[in-house]
Amino acid sequence: MTTGIIAINFGEPPDLDREQVVKFLERIFVASGLGSHADPEKLRAHARGLAESRAPGLLEEYAEIGGSPLNQQADDQARRLGEELAARGHDVETYSAFQFTPPFVEEVVGRARSDGIERVVGLPVYPMCGHSTTVAALRQLRDAIDAEDGWDPGVLELSGWHRHPDFYAFHVDHIRHFAATEGIDLLAPDTAFLFSIHGTPIKYLEQGNRYDRYVEEACDGIARRLGLETYHLGYQNHTNRPIEWTQPDVEDVVKGLDATRVVTMPLAFMHEQSETLAELDHELRQRAEQEGLTFHRIPVPHDDPRFVSILADLVEAGFGQGVGASRVQLRRCLCRRGGTALCTSGLRLESTVVPAREAKLRAPSG
């Protein structure tokens, strides 16, 4: 059976083209249903207006960082995943698809069909399961396949994977290497460690998505392994959208730090992009320095071979064969309701970690 692995990412416009950026934002706003218009044309018109108003700021960010590297890094990850699976003896094709920039999920699905793919593996490259990321990406994939008349491949959906056995160790090693290189003592009393997490609208959490719980769990697991007695967590929210977002906001957390330096880790990101290179390296750095803090930001380990190994393990676990099948236990995803997605967190009842929106500072549990 010919298998195609479709690695799905959010995507960002790679060029500083205003119309590309406007269309990118419009697609995001339509997908999130901002404006609550039942009429698709009114929704699209409203989204277009929001996109037009937001585009200048985003273009300024892209110009500041020299364009977004997200898509190129994602393409490279998909390529290396194919090489890793081939080295493990699997005959697969790997594809890179994006939710909001070309090549779109629909385009890549069509390409997979033309290539004679008989089984599709959908693999969103987001560690923690979120409504607008993992869940939406898998829904797009399924809709695109269903729209292909006369083609009925087997479909394996892989969802959140932060509970892969190497996920914490992978990040802990990366953090320690960064700290050693920069000469930072992470356990010093005047050092604040801050997890900066991509925010999500509260309405998704109220509808049952468990993103905040998984975020808390992942932060807690990494902090304990680093030996941190305390740590901080803040969300990078998009307050230009008229809805309630996860709290606390990362800039508010920085304002309240009692320290001389802050070490920031963007845990939920697996690529460098505008949210890391502009929002953290420029905007959050400026805020921290205004508060008298020395700012350090841990790079995203997007090209670390251990990350690709984690993805390969997930695919093998889905296949039920290979090294990954013995290392990773997959269960039905609770966030992807009505679907057949599998993840590393499924069928667990309640998280033992306090939701992020209810606590600004905590000591690691356990």
Helices and strands as residue ranges (DSSP letters): E 3-9, H 18-32, H 40-65, H 70-87, E 92-98, H 105-114, E 119-124, I 131-135, H 136-146, E 154-157, H 167-182, E 191-198, H 202-206, H 211-226, E 231-236, H 250-255, E 261-265, H 274-277, I 279-284, H 285-290, E 294-297, H 305-319, H 323-327, E 331-332, E 342-343, G 356-358, E 361-362
